[in-house]
Amino acid sequence: MTAGLVFLLTTGLTSADQNDSRLDELFFTIQQTDDAEVANTAENKIWEIWIQHDDKQTQERLAEGIAAMDGNPRKALSIFNKIIEDVPDFAEGWNKRATLYYLFGEHAASVSDIEMTLVLEPRHFGALSGLGLVYMAENQYVKAKAAFEAVLLIHPHSSGVRRNIESIDDYLSRNTI
């Protein structure tokens, strides 16, 4: 998957970011369709737009950071720090760094970056899902469920989120005092 994202980032797709006007129609499609394949296609296009930036250097850095996430996460963190420093209004820089902080177990830092991502792109279902995962890791299941439910308001076809909610509901029903 990482190789595919790097390819998308370096192929010269239309420059975009979380402010791209095409997003409104794509989010509308996800919310209105009953066809999971149509929703999946719209979701992929949203991600393609979110990871685009009109500044070539930012675009190249993002591609490098994404590529480094698997093999060299500390390098990726350094790259995302630089992106955020130079382009603080680029939501995906914050989101990618939030992901790394989550992987490092630095939950407070991850939540902080997720919050900034959501300020810049309130419909960022990936960030909201990440927030749910952070709360699950902290055994804050009510907060996790609320974050996952917020994802479904934006992206009702997110089957992974539905499974997480089911897991939380099962856990809570078994562990209620």
Secondary structure, DSSP 8 states (H G I E B T S, - for coil): -HHHHHHHHHTT-----TT-THHHHHHHHHHH---HHHHHHHHHHHHHHHT--SSHHHHHHHHHHHHHHHH-HHHHHHHHHHHHHH-TT-HHHHHHHHHHHHHHT-HHHHHHHHHHHHHH-TT-HHHHHHHHHHHHHTT-HHHHHHHHHHHHHH-TT-HHHHHHHHHHHHHHHHS--
